[in-house]
Amino acid sequence: MLTGAATVFVVADIAASLHHYRYALGFDIAFEYGEPVFYAGLCRDEVELHIVAASRTGRTAGQGAVAVFVQDVDALYSEVKASGARAPKPPQDYPYGMRDFNVIDPDGNQLTFGMATRPA
C-alpha cells in the first residue's frame, strides 16, 4: 500500500529556498538535514515537498515541477501574490477541466496549483 509521496526539487541555495517556501508560499519547515543544511522537508496542509542543494546532487537546479490540488485556487493565488510569489498569470479555466495557475520558485522549479472545474 502506498501511503504518501514528496516531490524533491533541486535548488541552488537552501536558505533562500526555505525563505521563499515559508514566506511566499506558506509552507512550514518539517525538518532540515546536514551541517550545513543541504536537504529539507516542507509541509503545508497535506502537501509535503523536499528540497536538496544542487551542490550535493548530480542534478541541475530548477528543472522540477509538481501539480498541487487545492480547494480554492483563487484565494490561494491572492495569498501567494500578496506574499511576493512569482505567479506570472492569475488562475484560468482550461479545457482539461481545471482552473489553475503557476508559481515559479527562485530556481525555476514550477508549482501548478489548481482545482477541478468539472468532473474528470
N, C-alpha and C positions, 0 to 999 in steps of 0.2 A: 504494500500500500504506500503510495506517495503521500507525504504529509506536508510538503512545503517546498519553496524554491527561493533563491535570491539571485537576482541579476548582479553580475560583478562588472563594474565599469573601471577601466584603466584611466588613471588621472596623472597629470604631471606633478601636482602639488597637493599632497594630502590635506594640509592645513587650510589652504584656500578652498578646496572642495568641501571639507567639513563645514566651513563657514557658510558656503553657498547653500548646501543642502539643509543646514539648520535654519538659517535666517531668511533665505529666499523661498525655500520650498516647505519649511515647517517640519522637517524630519528631526527626530531625536537621535542622539548617538547611543547605540546599543552597546558597542564595545570598540576598543582600539587595541591593536596588536603591534608589538615590536618596539624597539628602543633605538632610534627614534621610530615613531609610528609609521608603518608602511601599509597597513591594512586596517580597515574599519568597517563596522556594520552600522547601518542607519535604519530606523523604523518610523513609519507614520501609519497609524491605524493598523491595518492588516498587511501592509506592504513592507517588505524588507529589501534593502538594497545594500550591496557591499561595494567598497572602492579599494583599489590597490594601486600603489605607486608604480608608474611605468618603469622606474629605475630598478624595480625588483622583479620584473617580468620580461619576457621577450616580445611583448606586445606594445603597440603604439597607443598612446593616449588618444581618447576622443573618437573611437570607432564604434562605440556601443549604442544600443537602442533598446528601449523597453516600452511596452504599452501598459498603462495602468488604468483600470476601470474604476470610475467614481460615480457617486450618486448625484452630484450637482456640478456639472462641468463649468457652468457659467460663474457660480460662486467661487470655485477654486481658481478660475482664471483671474477674477478680480482680486483675490487674495494674493496670488503669486506675483501679479503685475505690480500691486501696491508695495510688495516686499522687494522689488527690484529684479525679479527673474527675467531672463531674456526669452520672451514668448513673442515670436515675430508677427503673429496674427491672432485675432480673437477666435473663439470657438465657432465652428461652422458645421452645418449639417452636410453629410456626404451620402452619395448614392449607396454606399455599402452598409447603410443602416446605423451609422454612428454620428454623434456630434462630438468633435474633439479639437484639441489644439496641441501644439508642440512647445516644449521648453528645451532650450539648448544650454547645457552646463558650460562652465568656463573652458572645458577642454574640447567641446563639440559633441559630447555624448547627447543623444536625443531622448527625451521622455515625452511620450504622447499620452495625454490624459483625455479620456473620453467616456461617453455613456451611450447606450443604445437609444436610437430614435424610433425603432420599430423592432418587432421580434425577428430574430435571426432566422 
